[in-house]
Amino acid sequence: MNIYDRIVKDATDAILEKIPNELKALLGSLEETFKSVVKSSLEHFEIVSKEEFDIQNKILLKTRQKVDSLEKKIEEMLKNQTNPSS
């Protein structure tokens, strides 16, 4: 089950939980209607799982460290180029 489906199911369950059973019996398609509304609303958001977010965060951190390292190397190379006697 992807993240959108889980959110839709959780939201629908929470909403339907608040509706009296007598009303649910009268409105048989209520659950599908709620799911449809919630799903179409969520499609406007870019939602990722916590796990995916953490993975991307680690990748970003490693990339930042590599960029910092390369910047230092370039700085050192430029410094040595303008100051060859050092």
C-alpha positions in Angstrom: 0.0 0.0 0.0 1.5 3.3 -1.0 1.5 6.4 1.2 -1.4 8.0 -0.6 -3.6 4.9 -0.2 -2.7 4.7 3.5 -3.5 8.3 4.1 -6.8 8.0 2.2 -7.8 4.9 4.2 -6.8 6.5 7.5 -8.7 9.7 6.8 -11.8 7.8 5.5 -11.8 5.6 8.5 -11.5 8.6 10.9 -14.4 10.3 9.2 -16.7 7.3 9.0 -16.0 6.5 12.6 -17.8 9.7 13.6 -20.9 9.0 11.5 -23.7 7.1 13.3 -24.3 3.5 11.9 -27.9 4.4 11.0 -26.7 7.1 8.7 -24.0 4.9 7.2 -26.6 2.3 6.3 -28.7 4.9 4.4 -25.7 6.2 2.5 -24.0 3.0 1.2 -21.6 4.8 -1.1 -20.5 7.3 1.5 -17.1 5.5 2.1 -16.3 5.6 -1.6 -17.3 9.2 -1.9 -15.0 10.1 1.0 -12.1 8.2 -0.4 -12.5 9.9 -3.7 -12.6 13.4 -2.2 -9.6 12.7 0.1 -7.6 11.1 -2.7 -8.3 14.0 -5.2 -7.3 16.5 -2.5 -4.1 14.6 -1.7 -3.0 14.5 -5.3 -2.2 18.2 -5.1 0.5 17.5 -2.5 3.8 15.7 -2.9 3.8 13.4 0.0 6.7 11.0 0.8 7.1 8.5 3.6 9.3 9.2 6.6 11.7 6.5 5.4 12.0 8.1 1.9 12.5 11.5 3.5 15.3 10.2 5.7 17.0 8.5 2.8 16.9 11.7 0.7 18.1 13.7 3.7 21.2 11.4 4.1 21.9 11.7 0.4 21.7 15.4 0.6 24.1 15.5 3.6 26.7 13.4 1.8 26.4 15.5 -1.3 26.8 18.7 0.8 30.0 17.2 2.4 31.4 16.3 -1.0 30.7 19.8 -2.3 32.4 21.3 0.7 35.4 19.1 0.3 35.7 20.0 -3.4 35.4 23.7 -2.7 38.3 23.4 -0.2 40.4 21.5 -2.8 39.7 24.1 -5.4 40.5 26.9 -3.0 43.8 25.2 -2.1 44.6 24.7 -5.8 43.9 28.3 -6.6 45.9 29.5 -3.7 48.9 27.3 -4.7 48.5 28.6 -8.3 48.8 32.2 -7.3 51.4 31.5 -4.6 53.7 28.8 -6.0 56.4 29.3 -3.4 54.2 28.1 -0.5 
